[in-house]
Amino acid sequence: MTALLVVVVQVFACIGYGAALLRAMSLHRVLPLDRASVIAFAIGSGILGWLLFPMGVVGWLGTVPLIVLMLAGCAGLATLPAFGPVSPPADRASLSHIEIAIVAVLLVAIVFDFIEGLTPPADADSLTYHFAIPKMFVANGGIDFVPVAVDGAVPLLVQLTYLPAFALGGERAMTLWVFVSGWFAVALVYGAARRLLDRPWSLTIALIFATTPAVVYGAGSGQVEMRAALFAVGAAIAIALANKVRGTRADLALIAVAGLCSGFCAAGKYFGLALVAAAGLIVLFDRRWFMRGTVFGGCALLAGFQWYAWNWIHTGDPFFPALFVLLGRPQVGIWTHESQAAFKSIFQYETGVPASLFWLVAYPLKATINGLPIFESGRTGFGPLLLLIGPFALAGLWLRRGSIRSSDASIYLAIAGLFYVLWFFSGISQRIRHLLPVLPLVLIACVVAAERWAVPRRASPAVVLAAVLTVAIQLAGHALFTIGSARHLMSGQSREAYYAQMVPFYEPIAWINKHLDQNSKVITEFRWYNYLVNTPIFIAQPYKQAAVDLQIHNQDLIKFAQQIKIQGITHVVALAEPDLADPDPSTLSILSIRLTEIGCLRPIQDFRSLRMGSRTLRMPAANETPLVIYNVVRPLCPAMN
């Protein structure tokens, strides 16, 4: 009950912060109450994460400061009565039979996600840093720099919004918070669609988005993309509204909102910079480009600068580690030019196809029909709708080419298109889920275009059939994804048993939490241990940190021993039998075995673990993996003395 109360208060706080800002900008005159509340949540969640940064830097992340922060946000709810009534008037009409059916399916999807929200987090990225970093900040009472590439020294505004829920309501509040924030994104998608389509189609698009595989995979976890969709859709709506009220006082206020949303997106993940650039270019496409651009850019900078400044202060590179060779400071000891070279050599495997004009066009088709493993489109793809209605949408765009510039759909499509181009040619990871923030804009624009072509030709049933097939396929996948969580809740299974089935190599975690305390410190390469291990832990992935050099070329025992001594390591968790035939064997395991041979480490516990081949289908891997926990024997180790 405490967890639910904390989530409700945090939701009200976000709406309050956002509503107070919208009211201060006099936007209550152009935003009806229902849509203002959802947009206010998007803005308010960004404000919440933004405010938590300075609080964390000065060490004000205790219970009392967080409660004060929540209550201050709730006070902003007093501004809501100033907003207009629900609009358009048709939204106040009774639901038709078709609409009732769509809402019923939406409720089924909500129940599926709620079930996931009641189960402990289990995906690797959430356990590594999305949830682990807020947990660490709460334990420390403040924000610390996390000297790890990709999994630590990155923009963390979204993760900070998880922090109050965890600090005040525990893990259950945090998992329910991501469930609620994901469904606010769905509500915002409905609002964006409703500006262009009737209520049944708007509900349908919201349903299709909510059951998209990439959404099902990430919305209920700590993954950032779903929260970034809040900011991307909010920015697009604000720009579209601004274009309808050009020349009024609300014009620049809405551009400011778009800048804030874009900046918050950039403060949540590096790819958010593409949204700043894409939305900014659309803003500049106006005769008042200088004033609009100045307002947009200033607000985006204000909303997004914190974590880039944080990285710059600690590493010299605001985009760590992208520009480390040019701007970084190797003397800080957390990263070196050698680390950078190794990181780039591994990161190249994140791109499956060349950044060429051909693949710019072909990537969406390849990712949808026959995606490469690195795309992860099999489990985190965008579903079949765009492929099914693509020909109708292209025909509609051609048919309405003369009036396309004046349509909200053109703004949505332009922002999404520019985002995609910038993302594709940036050379970063080509995982398709990174495009999730702008997927709703594409869905809305394509459905609008397809309907505009189909209605005069009485071809709407074909578009409707495509939507029905998409919902059926995606909802079946959503149900399958929920089975594990539902089984856990209905069986009364313990947390330990659940994790033993869902998390690779869990057996050492249970032993560590039972036998070690805060005076111990464990080093391992298994990054998902970060959230689950209660003892201080050092995640030593070779290509994401340099404090303990575990790159494959390093066989220097003295260096390794000295580095784990500096880090205060007392125990090592590693593979007992590293695969030397592997082109990238576990250096930690190899060096640990060699230190054991000279008496610096002593094996104290062995395990045999079945790694899960599929968490969704509960399919274990074929072979057991032997693991070992070593104790560091410092008095007997010359290299550490």
Beta strands, then each sheet from edge to edge (+ up, - down):
strand 1: 522-524
strand 2: 537-539
strand 3: 571-575
strand 4: 601-614
strand 5: 619-632
sheet 1: 2+ 1+ 3+ 5- 4+
end
